[in-house]
């Protein structure tokens, strides 16, 4: 099922990138350089070409190590540099003089380190097709870079000789997906089309209750698409289309991309725990190994980015169901809103809604995991120490209430059947 959404041209443009386009290639990679030449204007033609040479292994003969002379390794580096310099100058105007940098080191780790040092806004490389055992253990350099990179990674497949115009975005309505859209917007052709594709797999259950839940979920998708797209600040001229498909995620995404002859497939990397990060994510891994078009993968949002994106997508409240996150959320909230005048209200079904205070300034809010308690510290404007502390125990959820523009309106803290509302006075 597909649909077309109105062009949301009234919203603010995405954030501008500031770092260079970082091109990582090996002995080959002319197609990656050509793709970088097409995308270079999006980064002000600030392009840095890089290659990492893995040092030759130490051989053991007759129980004695055979060391590689430093001059030999330096010769390998110099030859690689000369080859890349010549290849770059063949493809682009030599007067543009893109820097070419060659170092010794394990490729994936070296690429990620150098990209961080340069504060790269985009990392480009090819997708190598290695031995079957490499694919089994996930040792492809591209996947290892995607696992470690702190910036978006564009893996070039075939020729990408112009700005992408047909782009497929794997969509799950999450902050990770929103960050991926922010990353791809500056790379698009003037009248590109973004295809937002959501794939879900219904169960094979015949239980009426399960079928009702699945039907209800399917009915919510058009509305979720509409809210998601509106929150993304897509510029004028970019066409937006949505597609809902049922089945296995990766086969459906790849089939849809092929059917549209997509220039680019876009996905946000998920998984904040070490195990998920090690395996890069099963969806991302399968996309890298199966895609026939270029693939852009973005890293997980930072904590600050995640909070910002979640609040923008929610359009009203950012609810945190996981207690491990509440301390950070409240610390960020306190920093943003220190000194703002408040009204504190408790809504309890047994006693009704009661205003506890009004006019005090927010001094801070914190969460103690030991007793699942939130403390709200309020005081007189300009006072150095809190004047009033409200302790809330057995907290079930914390929500940051926001206005449509993403500004903080207050806090909603649920505890049992009651809730405590901390709202900011209007300026």
Secondary structure as UniProt FT lines:
FT   STRAND          2..5
FT   TURN            9..10
FT   STRAND          21..24
FT   HELIX           30..39
FT   HELIX           40..43
FT   TURN            44..45
FT   STRAND          47..53
FT   STRAND          59..61
FT   TURN            62..63
FT   STRAND          64..66
FT   HELIX           70..91
FT   HELIX           94..96
FT   STRAND          99..104
FT   HELIX           107..117
FT   TURN            118..119
FT   STRAND          122..126
FT   HELIX           132..137
FT   HELIX           141..148
FT   STRAND          152..156
FT   STRAND          164..170
FT   HELIX           175..185
FT   TURN            186..187
FT   STRAND          188..200
FT   HELIX           208..230
FT   TURN            231..232
FT   TURN            236..237
FT   STRAND          239..246
FT   HELIX           249..259
FT   TURN            260..261
FT   STRAND          264..268
FT   HELIX           274..278
FT   HELIX           282..290
FT   STRAND          294..298
FT   HELIX           303..314
FT   STRAND          317..320
FT   HELIX           323..325
FT   HELIX           326..337
FT   TURN            338..339
FT   STRAND          341..348
FT   TURN            349..351
FT   STRAND          352..368
FT   TURN            369..372
FT   STRAND          373..379
FT   TURN            381..382
FT   STRAND          388..392
FT   STRAND          397..402
FT   TURN            404..405
FT   STRAND          408..415
FT   TURN            416..417
FT   STRAND          418..424
//
